[in-house]
Amino acid sequence: MTPRPRAVVTCGPGLAPIDAVRRITNFSTSELGVRLTECLLEHGWDVLCFKGTSSTYRHPEGNALTLREFSTNTSLHALLSDEEERESVSVVFHAAALSDYEVASVQTLDGEPLHARKISSRLPGLQIILQPAPKLLPELSALFPNARIVGWKFELEGDRFSALERAKQQLLENDSALCVVNGSAFGEGFGILDPQGACQTALTRGELCNLLAVWAGRLLPL
């Protein structure tokens, strides 16, 4: 019996802890990644889904599914690195909305560092110093050497042309196979951009997931 092909989907928000009880995160729900996971399962894939612990959307369901949960960019990288048989993965859909910044330090208004596990709420104010968080997309090709990598680009500023230009830059910098573009800068729906500059559009999440699953199927040997 021919083994099912393997795919990885990352989805949901990353978080950056401020102290043991507070965090910085974003509005990602993981809905798109969950629906993509289930669509791939329906198309005959084994799927490893890595889902942010702060996601508000339900878990994916399916018999050929492995679900793991992550919190920070670093924890997701560790989970991916520890995964067995990474060489057998054919495609990685990196839809997770990871943190662009992480907390470098927390200080009083006078600049005194704060290290308490739960910072007092009686302070008159705080200064939170952020630093760039490690990027995961550039690492995926090394982690999954036989996989095609699909990234995401969510853009709010500018117009469709500028959003596609930034997506094209992401493709070039990371040697990705596709970049999915959305956000108010792109406009309605989603764009699926390839390195040659061709852009296919999808108006709904369901349409996008189906197009990506069909594309992934074409990667497999006959």
Buried (B, 14 or more C-beta within 10 A) or exposed (E): EEEEBBBBBBBBBBBBBBBEEBBBBBEBBBBBBBBBBBBBBEBEBBBBBBBBBBBEBEEBEBEEBEBBBBBBBBBBBEBBEEBEEBEEBBBBBBBBBBBEEBBEEBBBEEEEEBEEEEBEEEEEEBBBEBEEBBEBBBBBBEBBEEBBBBBBBBBEEBEBEEBBBBBBEBBEEBEBBBBBBBBEBBBEBBBBBBEEEEBBBBEEBEEBBBBBBEBBBEEEEE
